[in-house]
Amino acid sequence: MKILVAGAGGQLGTSLQRELAMHEVTPLLHQRLDITDLSAVREAFAAFSPEVVINASAYNNVDGAESDSDGAFRLNALGPRNLSLAAAEKDIAIVHVSTDYVFDGTATEPYHEFDQTNPLSVYGRSKLAGEVAVASANERHYIVRTALLYHESGVNFPVRMLAQKDKPVVKVVSDQFGSPTYARHLARGIGQLLETGAFGTYHIAGGGGASMYEWTLSLFRLCGVSTEVIPVTMTEFQRPARRPRYSVLRTLQQPQIVLPEWEEGLEEFVHAISPT
């Protein structure tokens, strides 16, 4: 299968190149493909003739989006619309990666694909707009919602926590729950999804759920970090963008693409950063 990956330099893009190595993958960094430029997208599809495009590009600065709405919507909605529209013109399928932040977090059980969306932040609204744009422009779409994505490269929650390992104490939110997802696991799940030909919206995230506090405790234990972790509430830890309090994901969609439990992903992550 000929696959073009837009945004190939990020943690998911890097993982896709590794996990989809059995296919013919064309990885394009932002410098080679600006997805907010429709003409550039059309030119890339004409040059590389992919069968599938995977959009791994995203504006991921959740707090920054609150003061940069135009930037968030350009990259999270206009860019995906351009990819989807240009793909439809050439009968190319598209995989678009979205987020658990399209939900408001008021649920008391994990969200499935058919639950009502209601984003709380500019970031969440821009990602939901991207979903709508992709689905409207191209019938041959896979929309993949994931959560709390991390990898040994890049900026993400575990990397930020480990950067504080020399501090005697760190404070971490204990009442925000999600589905930590190791990027390599997500990339494998996307590969499985591509084999199905079953277009639609999917939740593909680390199995189970954890609070940010529980995630940090497990990370420090696996890494032998002795820093004390103090639980705090979301109210105590104010940030510019509102987060869903509970956004654990599950899947009802058929066929079901189920990732390993989040603890298994964390163990693989720790092994990758310290293989000895």
C-alpha beads as a LAMMPS data file, in Angstrom:
LAMMPS data file: protein, C-alpha beads

276 atoms
275 bonds

1 atom types
1 bond types

-500.0 500.0 xlo xhi
-500.0 500.0 ylo yhi
-500.0 500.0 zlo zhi

Masses

1 110.0

Atoms # bond

1 1 1 0.000 0.000 0.000
2 1 1 1.298 3.471 -0.885
3 1 1 0.873 5.711 2.156
4 1 1 1.676 9.414 2.457
5 1 1 2.179 10.667 6.016
6 1 1 1.648 14.407 6.508
7 1 1 3.358 15.750 9.612
8 1 1 5.861 12.910 9.625
9 1 1 8.273 14.576 12.047
10 1 1 6.115 14.317 15.159
11 1 1 5.799 11.480 17.654
12 1 1 2.984 9.767 15.731
13 1 1 4.568 10.421 12.338
14 1 1 7.835 8.904 13.544
15 1 1 5.999 5.859 14.897
16 1 1 4.002 5.392 11.691
17 1 1 7.184 5.228 9.634
18 1 1 8.457 2.420 11.839
19 1 1 5.233 0.454 12.310
20 1 1 4.121 0.687 8.653
21 1 1 7.520 -0.208 7.204
22 1 1 5.983 -3.127 5.289
23 1 1 4.182 -0.556 3.125
24 1 1 5.561 2.075 0.753
25 1 1 5.528 5.099 3.062
26 1 1 6.257 8.656 1.942
27 1 1 6.932 10.767 5.053
28 1 1 6.523 14.510 4.531
29 1 1 7.554 17.023 7.169
30 1 1 5.763 20.358 7.464
31 1 1 8.637 21.971 5.562
32 1 1 7.830 19.763 2.551
33 1 1 4.043 19.874 2.815
34 1 1 2.060 22.725 4.346
35 1 1 -1.388 21.183 4.682
36 1 1 -2.977 24.630 5.048
37 1 1 -2.050 25.258 1.379
38 1 1 -4.549 23.407 -0.836
39 1 1 -2.424 23.837 -3.972
40 1 1 0.592 22.315 -2.206
41 1 1 -1.507 19.358 -1.072
42 1 1 -2.789 18.741 -4.598
43 1 1 0.757 18.933 -5.948
44 1 1 1.999 16.404 -3.379
45 1 1 -0.738 13.926 -4.255
46 1 1 0.027 14.335 -7.965
47 1 1 3.740 13.789 -7.330
48 1 1 3.509 10.742 -5.031
49 1 1 0.188 9.112 -6.036
50 1 1 -0.635 7.636 -2.616
51 1 1 -3.510 5.250 -1.985
52 1 1 -3.898 6.550 1.577
53 1 1 -2.937 9.781 3.311
54 1 1 -2.497 9.841 7.084
55 1 1 -2.764 13.236 8.734
56 1 1 -0.350 13.247 11.664
57 1 1 -0.149 17.052 11.679
58 1 1 -1.830 18.952 14.487
59 1 1 -1.799 22.109 16.563
60 1 1 -1.311 20.434 19.948
61 1 1 -0.670 23.414 22.229
62 1 1 -3.928 23.143 24.170
63 1 1 -3.341 26.238 26.288
64 1 1 -1.749 28.227 23.479
65 1 1 -4.817 27.711 21.298
66 1 1 -6.884 29.838 23.694
67 1 1 -5.025 32.944 22.479
68 1 1 -4.353 31.653 18.941
69 1 1 -7.728 30.469 17.714
70 1 1 -6.941 31.196 14.055
71 1 1 -3.725 29.193 14.224
72 1 1 -5.461 26.233 15.853
73 1 1 -8.305 26.190 13.332
74 1 1 -5.936 26.584 10.367
75 1 1 -3.931 23.512 11.295
76 1 1 -6.638 21.407 12.963
77 1 1 -9.575 22.175 10.640
78 1 1 -8.517 23.906 7.404
79 1 1 -5.492 21.627 6.894
80 1 1 -7.455 18.385 7.351
81 1 1 -10.182 19.767 5.059
82 1 1 -7.557 20.404 2.361
83 1 1 -6.121 16.900 2.695
84 1 1 -9.565 15.299 2.620
85 1 1 -10.812 17.347 -0.332
86 1 1 -7.692 16.774 -2.425
87 1 1 -7.739 13.074 -1.506
88 1 1 -11.378 12.746 -2.600
89 1 1 -10.513 14.294 -5.960
90 1 1 -8.116 11.379 -6.592
91 1 1 -10.074 8.621 -4.808
92 1 1 -7.496 8.505 -2.001
93 1 1 -8.552 7.376 1.481
94 1 1 -7.675 9.556 4.462
95 1 1 -6.867 8.800 8.085
96 1 1 -7.386 11.808 10.336
97 1 1 -6.254 11.691 13.964
98 1 1 -8.452 13.490 16.489
99 1 1 -8.731 13.663 20.264
100 1 1 -10.689 12.846 23.405
101 1 1 -10.915 16.615 23.987
102 1 1 -13.937 16.728 21.671
103 1 1 -15.865 15.547 24.776
104 1 1 -16.750 17.648 27.817
105 1 1 -15.741 15.089 30.451
106 1 1 -19.069 14.933 32.271
107 1 1 -19.508 11.198 31.606
108 1 1 -19.239 8.610 34.358
109 1 1 -18.119 5.799 32.043
110 1 1 -15.733 5.679 29.062
111 1 1 -16.798 7.495 25.907
112 1 1 -17.569 5.467 22.759
113 1 1 -17.731 6.629 19.154
114 1 1 -21.438 7.451 19.217
115 1 1 -21.436 9.605 22.353
116 1 1 -22.312 13.293 22.024
117 1 1 -19.368 15.647 21.525
118 1 1 -19.128 18.957 23.382
119 1 1 -15.587 20.386 23.472
120 1 1 -14.631 22.786 26.257
121 1 1 -11.632 24.527 24.677
122 1 1 -10.540 26.208 21.451
123 1 1 -8.281 23.225 20.853
124 1 1 -11.170 20.782 21.262
125 1 1 -13.456 22.844 19.019
126 1 1 -10.784 23.069 16.322
127 1 1 -10.255 19.291 16.405
128 1 1 -13.993 18.636 16.163
129 1 1 -14.198 21.057 13.231
130 1 1 -11.442 19.023 11.578
131 1 1 -13.451 15.828 12.023
132 1 1 -16.506 17.405 10.419
133 1 1 -14.494 18.841 7.535
134 1 1 -12.773 15.536 6.788
135 1 1 -15.995 13.533 6.851
136 1 1 -17.830 16.093 4.708
137 1 1 -15.149 16.237 2.028
138 1 1 -14.347 12.546 1.571
139 1 1 -16.527 9.461 2.032
140 1 1 -13.380 7.313 2.244
141 1 1 -12.306 8.517 5.672
142 1 1 -11.119 7.032 8.928
143 1 1 -11.389 9.427 11.867
144 1 1 -9.294 8.125 14.760
145 1 1 -9.801 9.644 18.191
146 1 1 -6.988 8.965 20.604
147 1 1 -5.849 10.391 23.943
148 1 1 -2.798 11.506 25.936
149 1 1 -0.388 10.503 23.180
150 1 1 3.271 10.100 24.105
151 1 1 6.554 8.796 22.684
152 1 1 10.172 8.810 23.739
153 1 1 10.809 11.748 21.386
154 1 1 8.966 15.035 21.417
155 1 1 7.217 17.011 24.133
156 1 1 4.606 15.069 26.081
157 1 1 3.467 14.399 29.639
158 1 1 5.879 11.565 30.632
159 1 1 8.855 13.418 29.137
160 1 1 7.902 16.562 31.073
161 1 1 7.492 14.576 34.284
162 1 1 10.864 12.882 33.910
163 1 1 12.466 16.291 33.374
164 1 1 11.490 17.022 37.006
165 1 1 12.921 13.817 38.455
166 1 1 15.621 15.661 40.407
167 1 1 13.081 17.727 42.313
168 1 1 12.144 16.523 45.797
169 1 1 8.408 17.011 45.127
170 1 1 6.111 17.422 42.110
171 1 1 2.391 18.205 42.131
172 1 1 0.161 16.338 39.682
173 1 1 -3.582 16.507 39.032
174 1 1 -5.400 13.527 40.515
175 1 1 -8.966 14.171 39.308
176 1 1 -8.388 14.319 35.534
177 1 1 -8.760 10.896 33.911
178 1 1 -7.867 9.769 30.397
179 1 1 -6.431 6.943 28.316
180 1 1 -2.618 7.227 28.040
181 1 1 -1.662 6.062 24.551
182 1 1 1.836 5.035 23.478
183 1 1 2.423 6.369 19.951
184 1 1 3.862 3.108 18.647
185 1 1 0.727 1.256 19.765
186 1 1 -1.469 3.811 18.029
187 1 1 0.574 3.506 14.831
188 1 1 0.093 -0.270 14.881
189 1 1 -3.622 0.198 15.459
190 1 1 -3.855 2.530 12.459
191 1 1 -2.067 -0.085 10.386
192 1 1 -4.665 -2.667 11.438
193 1 1 -7.470 -0.246 10.630
194 1 1 -6.166 0.321 7.108
195 1 1 -6.467 -3.392 6.399
196 1 1 -10.208 -3.379 7.148
197 1 1 -11.491 -0.949 4.536
198 1 1 -14.249 -0.090 7.040
199 1 1 -14.474 3.686 6.910
200 1 1 -15.864 5.635 9.861
201 1 1 -14.979 7.053 13.277
202 1 1 -12.928 4.976 15.715
203 1 1 -11.646 5.316 19.261
204 1 1 -8.134 3.873 19.356
205 1 1 -6.387 4.551 22.660
206 1 1 -4.515 2.806 25.431
207 1 1 -6.693 0.282 27.228
208 1 1 -8.193 1.215 30.551
209 1 1 -7.892 4.620 32.132
210 1 1 -5.797 6.494 34.659
211 1 1 -5.533 9.849 36.340
212 1 1 -2.524 12.005 35.594
213 1 1 -1.439 11.283 39.163
214 1 1 -1.673 7.494 38.717
215 1 1 0.179 7.742 35.413
216 1 1 3.001 9.679 37.074
217 1 1 3.263 7.258 39.997
218 1 1 3.603 4.323 37.576
219 1 1 6.157 6.173 35.464
220 1 1 8.348 7.079 38.432
221 1 1 8.123 3.554 39.848
222 1 1 9.219 1.990 36.541
223 1 1 12.071 4.502 36.196
224 1 1 13.222 4.221 39.805
225 1 1 12.522 7.901 40.465
226 1 1 12.214 8.744 44.164
227 1 1 10.568 12.168 43.738
228 1 1 7.472 12.502 45.903
229 1 1 4.261 12.974 43.891
230 1 1 1.640 15.158 45.569
231 1 1 -1.945 14.913 44.263
232 1 1 -3.759 18.181 43.529
233 1 1 -7.149 18.954 42.003
234 1 1 -7.850 20.531 38.619
235 1 1 -9.250 23.515 40.492
236 1 1 -5.937 24.016 42.289
237 1 1 -3.956 23.638 39.068
238 1 1 -5.563 26.308 36.878
239 1 1 -4.600 26.511 33.206
240 1 1 -5.842 28.739 30.349
241 1 1 -7.766 25.946 28.588
242 1 1 -10.463 23.856 30.241
243 1 1 -9.824 20.108 30.102
244 1 1 -12.448 17.355 30.263
245 1 1 -12.353 15.917 33.765
246 1 1 -13.048 12.372 32.546
247 1 1 -12.316 11.420 28.930
248 1 1 -11.383 7.742 29.023
249 1 1 -12.120 6.188 25.615
250 1 1 -13.595 2.841 24.617
251 1 1 -14.760 1.433 21.290
252 1 1 -18.093 0.120 20.074
253 1 1 -17.187 0.495 16.410
254 1 1 -16.863 -2.588 14.223
255 1 1 -14.340 -3.911 13.513
256 1 1 -12.863 -3.149 16.918
257 1 1 -9.240 -2.046 17.007
258 1 1 -8.129 -2.610 20.596
259 1 1 -4.750 -1.429 21.872
260 1 1 -2.817 -2.944 24.809
261 1 1 -3.529 -1.669 28.302
262 1 1 -1.996 1.717 29.076
263 1 1 0.399 0.141 31.608
264 1 1 1.910 -2.021 28.856
265 1 1 2.508 1.030 26.711
266 1 1 4.233 2.771 29.604
267 1 1 6.511 -0.224 30.152
268 1 1 7.523 -0.179 26.458
269 1 1 8.158 3.555 26.687
270 1 1 10.425 3.154 29.720
271 1 1 12.328 0.347 28.013
272 1 1 12.806 2.537 24.933
273 1 1 14.307 5.411 26.934
274 1 1 16.486 3.133 29.100
275 1 1 16.932 -0.210 27.272
276 1 1 19.414 -1.549 29.808

Bonds

1 1 1 2
2 1 2 3
3 1 3 4
4 1 4 5
5 1 5 6
6 1 6 7
7 1 7 8
8 1 8 9
9 1 9 10
10 1 10 11
11 1 11 12
12 1 12 13
13 1 13 14
14 1 14 15
15 1 15 16
16 1 16 17
17 1 17 18
18 1 18 19
19 1 19 20
20 1 20 21
21 1 21 22
22 1 22 23
23 1 23 24
24 1 24 25
25 1 25 26
26 1 26 27
27 1 27 28
28 1 28 29
29 1 29 30
30 1 30 31
31 1 31 32
32 1 32 33
33 1 33 34
34 1 34 35
35 1 35 36
36 1 36 37
37 1 37 38
38 1 38 39
39 1 39 40
40 1 40 41
41 1 41 42
42 1 42 43
43 1 43 44
44 1 44 45
45 1 45 46
46 1 46 47
47 1 47 48
48 1 48 49
49 1 49 50
50 1 50 51
51 1 51 52
52 1 52 53
53 1 53 54
54 1 54 55
55 1 55 56
56 1 56 57
57 1 57 58
58 1 58 59
59 1 59 60
60 1 60 61
61 1 61 62
62 1 62 63
63 1 63 64
64 1 64 65
65 1 65 66
66 1 66 67
67 1 67 68
68 1 68 69
69 1 69 70
70 1 70 71
71 1 71 72
72 1 72 73
73 1 73 74
74 1 74 75
75 1 75 76
76 1 76 77
77 1 77 78
78 1 78 79
79 1 79 80
80 1 80 81
81 1 81 82
82 1 82 83
83 1 83 84
84 1 84 85
85 1 85 86
86 1 86 87
87 1 87 88
88 1 88 89
89 1 89 90
90 1 90 91
91 1 91 92
92 1 92 93
93 1 93 94
94 1 94 95
95 1 95 96
96 1 96 97
97 1 97 98
98 1 98 99
99 1 99 100
100 1 100 101
101 1 101 102
102 1 102 103
103 1 103 104
104 1 104 105
105 1 105 106
106 1 106 107
107 1 107 108
108 1 108 109
109 1 109 110
110 1 110 111
111 1 111 112
112 1 112 113
113 1 113 114
114 1 114 115
115 1 115 116
116 1 116 117
117 1 117 118
118 1 118 119
119 1 119 120
120 1 120 121
121 1 121 122
122 1 122 123
123 1 123 124
124 1 124 125
125 1 125 126
126 1 126 127
127 1 127 128
128 1 128 129
129 1 129 130
130 1 130 131
131 1 131 132
132 1 132 133
133 1 133 134
134 1 134 135
135 1 135 136
136 1 136 137
137 1 137 138
138 1 138 139
139 1 139 140
140 1 140 141
141 1 141 142
142 1 142 143
143 1 143 144
144 1 144 145
145 1 145 146
146 1 146 147
147 1 147 148
148 1 148 149
149 1 149 150
150 1 150 151
151 1 151 152
152 1 152 153
153 1 153 154
154 1 154 155
155 1 155 156
156 1 156 157
157 1 157 158
158 1 158 159
159 1 159 160
160 1 160 161
161 1 161 162
162 1 162 163
163 1 163 164
164 1 164 165
165 1 165 166
166 1 166 167
167 1 167 168
168 1 168 169
169 1 169 170
170 1 170 171
171 1 171 172
172 1 172 173
173 1 173 174
174 1 174 175
175 1 175 176
176 1 176 177
177 1 177 178
178 1 178 179
179 1 179 180
180 1 180 181
181 1 181 182
182 1 182 183
183 1 183 184
184 1 184 185
185 1 185 186
186 1 186 187
187 1 187 188
188 1 188 189
189 1 189 190
190 1 190 191
191 1 191 192
192 1 192 193
193 1 193 194
194 1 194 195
195 1 195 196
196 1 196 197
197 1 197 198
198 1 198 199
199 1 199 200
200 1 200 201
201 1 201 202
202 1 202 203
203 1 203 204
204 1 204 205
205 1 205 206
206 1 206 207
207 1 207 208
208 1 208 209
209 1 209 210
210 1 210 211
211 1 211 212
212 1 212 213
213 1 213 214
214 1 214 215
215 1 215 216
216 1 216 217
217 1 217 218
218 1 218 219
219 1 219 220
220 1 220 221
221 1 221 222
222 1 222 223
223 1 223 224
224 1 224 225
225 1 225 226
226 1 226 227
227 1 227 228
228 1 228 229
229 1 229 230
230 1 230 231
231 1 231 232
232 1 232 233
233 1 233 234
234 1 234 235
235 1 235 236
236 1 236 237
237 1 237 238
238 1 238 239
239 1 239 240
240 1 240 241
241 1 241 242
242 1 242 243
243 1 243 244
244 1 244 245
245 1 245 246
246 1 246 247
247 1 247 248
248 1 248 249
249 1 249 250
250 1 250 251
251 1 251 252
252 1 252 253
253 1 253 254
254 1 254 255
255 1 255 256
256 1 256 257
257 1 257 258
258 1 258 259
259 1 259 260
260 1 260 261
261 1 261 262
262 1 262 263
263 1 263 264
264 1 264 265
265 1 265 266
266 1 266 267
267 1 267 268
268 1 268 269
269 1 269 270
270 1 270 271
271 1 271 272
272 1 272 273
273 1 273 274
274 1 274 275
275 1 275 276
